[in-house]
């Protein structure tokens, strides 16, 4: 887009090319932006250009959330020297002035002062340095902090139990969209449930958002599909934002799409013939390899204890509505644990530890990792 007025006002380039998080997340530096929506565009342009030029990544909005919660709760005032705290343009944040980022962001990029040095680290490193318990962040919905150092990305607010378990399956933001693109496709729940029955075996594989039912095997079967699609779209260079193709605009076919679309594209481009099932297995194989690599990074033989952790805020509701009550996305602890149980049994991991079994590793042609994991005492 081109915005000459913003360019002249803040001495930035009139042309900005960005999408999604890179363009939109600068607005999260400004809690009072809701009172000045007309400044949305200039903040997005100034912030996205600066973050690009400085080589900053906001960890899908976690950087902004960390900075603002530290400000709102008085951490910065308490932890920084008076000289450093007073040098920061907090009033510009309060007044929704885009030029604030022209001061804040270079400090982070060049690690200037205690503010820039530690905000420029990952969230758990920053919290540890300042002596703030990790649980403080993972229990606070304002930070939307997931338990392994990344922000939540389409969790219970979009897909109940599936979204929660999904966010535990990588050691970073999974950047998965197949589930939310389905639940927020705009199709009425009746049509979504029909597609769910055709694709995953039962209507109960999907719920209306905010009207969740207890977990079951069909929901976790759909989770495997989401994981496979996430890995496939990473490997094939396809954008998942316009997928999944399990649904389509064809009313005559009750909106049922083509689950073999990725395979058809892959086969046409490469000349290597694969079915949708073949590619699904390739996607799960890639996820399995990342899973065991993360085990080695953590020296963990029990991923459910050391890695697959959910934040406390998924079990809360501002009106204290109970789980499975229409209108809330609050989860139930026993139901989430059951979701993990079902998922791990289905995908071939030990239910208690979440570790792939040797038979599963062999089935996915990952035999070569078995002796390494055995040598390091991570599997038997």
N, C-alpha and C positions, 0 to 999 in steps of 0.2 A: 504494500500500500504506500501511498505518497501523501505526506502531510507537511506542507511547507510552513504552516504556522507553528507547529511544534518544533520543527527544525530551527526556525529563527529564534524562538523563545528560549530554547535550551542548548543551542549550538550543537545539534546532532544532525545526522544524515536525513534528508527528507524521504528517502526510500528505505523501507523496512521489510525484510522478508523473514517471517517467522510463523510458526503455527503452534497451537496447543500450549503446552507448558512454557516454552521459551518466550512466547508473547504475553500470555495471560498472567503468569505467576508474579511478576513485579507488583501487581495490584495488592498482593497479600502483605506487602510491607505497610499497608495503610489501613488500620482498623476503622478509621472514620470515613473511608471512601464511600460508604453507603450514603453519606450526607452530601457527597459531591460527585455524583455519577458522571458529570460532564468532564471530569478530569481522567476518566478511565483510559482513554486512548493515549493521551500524552504520557501517562505513567507507564503504560505498556510499551510504548515506543522507546522512551528514554531508558527504561530498565532493561528491555531485551537487547538493545544495541550495546549498552554498557556491559552486560553479562557476556555477550559474544566477544566484544573487544578485549575484555579482561580475562577471558578463559574461565569464567565462573559457571558452575552448574549448581542449581539450587536444590538438587536431590528431590525433585518433584514437589517443591514447595516447602520442604522441611526447613531449609535455611531461613526462610521468611518467618515461619511459625516459631522457630527457636528464638529468633531475634526479638519478635514482638512479645512473646510470653515472658521472656527474660526482662523486657522493658516494663510491661504491664504489672508484673508481680514484684517489681523492685529489685530484681537480682543485679542488673547492671549498676544501679546506683549504690548497692551494697558492696559489690565485688570490685568495681573499678575505682581507681584513684579519683578524687574529686576533680583534678585537672583533666583527666581523660574523659570522664563522664560529661563534664561541662563543655568539652570541645565538640561533642557530638550533637548534630542538629536535630534534637528530639522534637523541637517545636514544629519543624518542617514535616515531621511524620504526623504529628497531631493535626497540622493544618492541611495535610494532603498536598504537599508541594513536591513535584517530581524531582526537583533539583536536590532533594535530600539524598537520593541514590548516588548522585555524583560525588558525594562525600563518603557515604557509608560503603559503597561497593569497592572503591579503590583500597580502602583500609583492609577489607577482607582479602582482596586479591594479593596485596603486598604484605599481608600479615602484620599490619601496623598496630602496635599497642596490644594490650590484653584482649580488647574487643575484637580486633581483626585477626589476631593469631588464633584464638580459640574458636571463634565463630566459623573460621575457615577450616576447622577440622570436622570430622564426623560428629554426629550428635553424642554418641556414648563417650567419645574422647573428651569433648567439651564438658559434659556433665561430670565425668570423673575428675577432671582437673579442678572444677569449682566445688566439688564435694556435694553435688546434687544427686540424690538417689535416682537411678534409672527408672524405678517404679513411679516416681513422681511424674515423669513424662509419659510413661506408657499407660498410666491410669487417668490422664487428663485429656479429655476429648478435644480440647483446643489445639493440642500439639499433633493430634492424629498420628502419633508415633507408634509404629509397629515394633515388635519386640527384638528384631535383629538389626536395628540400625537403619531402617528405611521407613518412609512414610506409607501410610495405608493408601491403597489404590483400588477403588471399586471393591469394597468388602461387603459387610452385612447390609449396608444401605442400598446395595444394588442386587445382591443375590444371596442373602442369608448365610447359611452354613457353608455353602460352596465358596462364597467370597472370602470367608474367614480362613478356611483350610487352605485355599489357594494362596493366600498371602504368606503362608508359612513354608511354602514349598521351594523357595529359592532363598539365597542369602542376601537378596536385595529386592527392590520393587520389581514384581514379576512383569510389569508392563503388559499385562494380559487384558484383552478387550472382548474376546469371544463371548464371555458370559454376559457382560453388561450390554453389549451390542444386541444380544438376544432379548434380555429382560426389558431393555429400554428401546426396543425397535419401534414401538408405536402400535404393534399388533395388540388387539384385545387378548385378554388372558385365555379366552376360549380357543383362539387360534394358536396361541403359543403352546397350550396344553396338547392340542392335536399334533403339532409338529414334534413335541416332546415324546408323545406316544410312538410316532412313526420312527423317530431317530434314536431314542434312548430306551424305548420299551414300555414306558408308562407315563401317563399325564402328570403324575406326582413328581416328575423330575424337575419341574419348574413351578414356582409360586408367584402370585402377584406380589410385587414389591410392597413391603409393609403389611403383608398378610401371610406370614410364614407359618408353615406346618412343621412338625418334627421331621428330623432327618430320615433318610432311607437309602437303600442301595441304588436307586435310580438317580438320585441327586449326585451321589458320588461317582456313578458311571459318567454322568455329564461332566463332572469335574475332570475325569481322565481325558475326556474329549477337549476340554478347555486347555489343559496342560499340553496335549499333543498339538493343538492349533497354535498355541503360543510359541512352542519350539519350532514348529514348521514355518511359521511366518518369519521368525528370526533367521532361519537357515535358508529359506527360499527367496528372501528379499521381497516378500509380499506384505502389504500393509494390512493389518488386521482391522483397521478402523472401518473399512467398508464391508468387512466380513461379519459374521459367518454366512456361508451360502447354503446353510441348512434351511433357510427361509428365503422367499423371493416374493415379488409383487404379484405373482400369478394367482388371482382369486379362484380361477377354475380348478387349480390343483390344491386348493385350500392353503395356499401360501407355502407349501412344502417346496424346498429348494433342492439343490444338487450337492450332496456331501462329497462327491468326487471331483469338485471343481478344482481344488488345488492339484490333485493328481493329473487331471487333464492338462492343466497349464504346464506342470512339470514335465510330463511326457512329451508334449508338443515342443517344448523348448529344448529339451535335452536328448530326445530320442530314446530315453530309458523308460520303458513302460512300467508304470506303477499304478496300483489301485489306491483308492482312499484308505483302505485298511492297511496297505503296505506303508503308506506315509504316516498314518497314525502310529504304527509300531516304531517307525524311525523317530518320530517326535518323542515318544515315551523313552526310547533308547537314549536320546540326547539328554532328557531330564534325569534318567538314571545315572548317567555318567557324571553330571553335575552334582547329583546327590552324594555319590561316593567321594567325589573330589572334596566336597564340603566337609564330609566326615573326616577326611585327612587333615583339612585345615584346622578343624576344631579338636582333632584327636578324640573324636567321639564315637563310641559304640552304641550310644543311645540318643538318637536324634530327637525323639519325642521329649526327652528331658533337657537336652542342651540346645536345641535349635527350633523346634516346631512350637513356639510359644505365642500365645495370643495376648493382646493387651487387656487390661482390666476394664477399659471403657466400653467394650462390646457387651458387657453384662449390666450396663446401666441404662436408664431411661429418665429423661428430665421430668416426666410426670409419674415416674415409678410404675409404669404399666408393666404387666407381667409378660414374659416371653410368650409368643404365639397368640398375643392379643392383637387384633386388627388395629393398625395405626402405629405400631412400634416396630423398630428393627432390633430391639434388644434380644440378645441370645441367651440360651440356657447352658450353664457349664456342663452338665451331664450330657446334653444333646450334642454339644461340640465335641466332647470326648468320644462319644459314640460315632460321630462323623469321621473322626480320625481312625477309629477302629475299623469301620466299614471300608474306608478308602484304602488303608494299608493292606487289608486282607485281599481286596479286589486287585490291587496293582502288583501284589507279590512281595510285599515287605512284611517283616515280622511285626505283628500287631502291637506288641509291647514296646518295641524300640524304634519302629519306623525305618529299620535298616533293610535294604533289599536282601533276600535270601540268595544263597549261591545258585539254586536252581533258576531263580528269576534272572540273575546276572547271565547265566549261560543261555537262557532263552532269548535274551536280547543281545547276544553275541558280545558280551562284555567279560568273557572268560579271563582276559588278560589282567583285569583288576583284582581278581580273587587272591592270587598269591601275595600281592602287595598289601591288600587289606589284612590278610591273615598274618603276615609278617609283622605288621604294626599293631596286631592285637585288636583290630576293629571288628572282625568277624571270625567265626570259628571255622 
